[in-house]
Amino acid sequence: MDIKNNIKEIKENIKKSLEGSGKSLRDITIVAVSKNVDSTKVVEANGEGLINFGENRVQEFLKKYEELDLELSWHMIGHLQRNKVKYIYDKVKLIHSVDSIRLARRINKYASKNSKPVDVLLELNIAEDESKFGFKSEEIEDVVSKISEFEHINVKGLMTVAPYYDNAEDVRPIFKKLKLSFDNLSKLEYNNVSMEYLSMGMSNDYKIAVQEGANIVRIGTDIFGERKY
């Protein structure tokens, strides 16, 4: 697996996808999804300039967090159980997967013990896929209004996990719908809420995601190759 060339190709693909948009590669954060990836590959990817890494499972994240003596920005991108919040709230740059008010309340509780609020994204289940987590798009304004009352959380944007399609183009309407929610929320004023980050797009569909407004893409397979589960 040639991580160096994989990263180079991803950056070139993003540049091409942004042509005519007025945006550049600097506007896009690549989160390297290191789930089921050995720490040595994280080191290699970091050596090629990547600093943002995403983990799905708390236990695996904590193992890498302890192993790696590197200046990395960690993202929690997988479903987060409330009883696991205490282990990661002060160690990650961004929690992408806040999918319930109860989870937000738990994060707020632990963040109150820290001097720094926790930055989060709200996860939307745009496709209303029963196998995935997240708020429905029609309830998001009410959700944001309630979570904005939590003083120790900063809502920084939205995230979705789109269904996998053999034809990646089929995902475009989902990304358009998330961007619409993002834009609508950007017009509203709430405490502790700023629509800065739109996290959507993975290895199969990140090129379409950046065309539709994503500024965070979460890429694992196209960097590290197929993983064994």
N, C-alpha and C positions, 0 to 999 in steps of 0.2 A: 504494500500500500504506500503510494508516494504522497504523503501528506503535503509536502511543499508544493507540488504541482497541482494537487487538488485545491488548495487554498488559492493559488494563482488563478486557476480556471474559474472558481466561484467569483472572485473579484472581477474578472473580465466579464462574466455573465451579468453581474449586477450593473457594471458600467454600461453594457449594451442595453439592458432593460430600462435604464434611466435616461437614455438618449431622448432629448427633446423635452424632458420634464423640468429642466432647470435645477435638478439635484445632481449630486455627485456621490461617489463612493464614500466620501467622508460623512455623508448624512445618514449612512446605514450602519447599524451595529450588527456585526455577525456574532451570534452566540453559538459557540461550538458545543454541541450536545455530546457530553462525554459519558453518558450512561453506558455501562458495560464496556468501558474503554480503559485499558491499563494506564496507570499514571505516567508511564514513560511516553505514551503517545500525547498526553496532555502537555508534557514538557516539550515535545517536538513541535506541537502546534503553537505553543507559546513562543518558541524560538523563531517561528515564521511570522510573528507579529500579532497573534491573537491573544487577547487578554481576558475576554469574556467567555465563561464556560457555564453550561447549563446542566443541572442534574435533576433527575426525576425522583430519586429515592433518598430520603434523609440519611439512612445508614451508609449508603455508598458515598454520598457527599461528605459526610463527616470523616470517613476514612481518607479520602483524597485531601480534604482540608488539613488533616493532621500530617499527611505524608509529604505534601508539596510545600517547600519553602520558597514560594514564588509570589510576586505581586500580581495576583489574579483577582478579577471581579467575578464573583460567583452568583449565579441566578438559579432560583428554585423554580423549575418550569413544570414539574409534575404535580399531580393531585396531592395536596398537603392535608394530612389529618390533624385535627386540633391538638391532639396529645403530643404531636411532634414539633409544634411551634417553638417550644422552649429551647429546643436544641439548635435552631438555625436562625432565629430572628435577628440576632446580633452579628451574624457571620456572612450574610448574603447582601449583595448590592440591591437586588430587586426580587420580589416574589411575584411571579407572573400569574399565579393560579388561584387568586382569591375568588372562590366560587360560591360563597355563602356569607350572609351577614354574621352568622355564628363564628365562622372562621376569622372574619375581620375583627370581631369583638375580642377573640382570643389573642390575636396578634397585638391589638391595642393594649391589652392587659399586660403582656410581657414587655412591650415597647415602653410602657410607662416607667419601667425600672431602669431604662437606659436614657442617656441624655440626648439621644438622636432618634427622631421618628423613623419608622420603617416605611420604605417606599414599596408600593404594591401596584400591580395591574389587576383589573377586574376581568375575569374570564367569562366570555360569552359563548354560549352554545348556539351559534347562529343557525346551524343546520338542524337543531333540535334532535340530535342523534342520541338515542337512549343509552348508548354505550359511553358517552362522554359527559363530562361535568360542565357546569357553567350556568350563568343566568340566561334567561330568555331576553331577546332584544327589547321586547315591549315593556319589560319591567325595569330596565336599567336606570332610567331617570329616578325612579323611586328608590332604588338601591343606592345610587350615588348620594342622594339626599340624606339617607340614613347613615351611610358610612362616613359622610363628611363630618358628622358629629363626633367621631372618634378623634381625639386630639393628638394621638401619637401615631397616626397613620397618614401618609401622604399618598393619595391616589394619583398615579402618574400616567394612567392611560388604560388601554384595553388590550386583551389578548384573545385569540381563539385557536383551537385545534381543529382544523378542517378535516373532513373525511378524505380518505385516499381515493383518487380516481385514476384509472389507467390513462385517461386523457386529462392531463393537468389543466387544460383549458376549462374543464367543467367546474373547476373550483372558483372561477372568477366571480360569479354572482355572490358567493359567500363573502369573499373579500370586499366586494363593493358594499355589501350590506353592513359589514363591520365598520368600514370607513365612514358610512353615513351616520352610524351611531356615534362614532368618534367626533365627527364634525358637529353634530347636534349638541353633544355634551360640551364641546369647546366653546359654544356660544353662551353657556350658562355659567353662573358664578356661585361657587360653593366654597366653604372653608376647606382648606387642605386638599383641594382637588385642582389638578392642572393636566390637561390633555397633552402630554408631551410625547408619549411612546405608543406606537401601534405595533404590537408584536403578533405577526402572522406570517406564515410561510415556512416550509421545511424543505428538505432535500428535493422532494418531488415537484414543488410548486413555488419556490422562493422567487423565481424570476417574475412570475405573475403577481406575487404578493407585493414586490417593490413597485411594479407598474401601478398597482392599485393603492399605494400610499403607505405601505409598511416601512417603518424605519428601524425595526428589529426583526431579524430573521433567525430562526433556530435550526441549525444545520448539523446533522450528525453523520449520516451514511456517506454523504458526498465528501466529507473530510476524512473520516476514519475508516470507511468501508463498512460492509455488512458485519453486524455483530452477532455473536452466538448467544442465544438465550437458554 
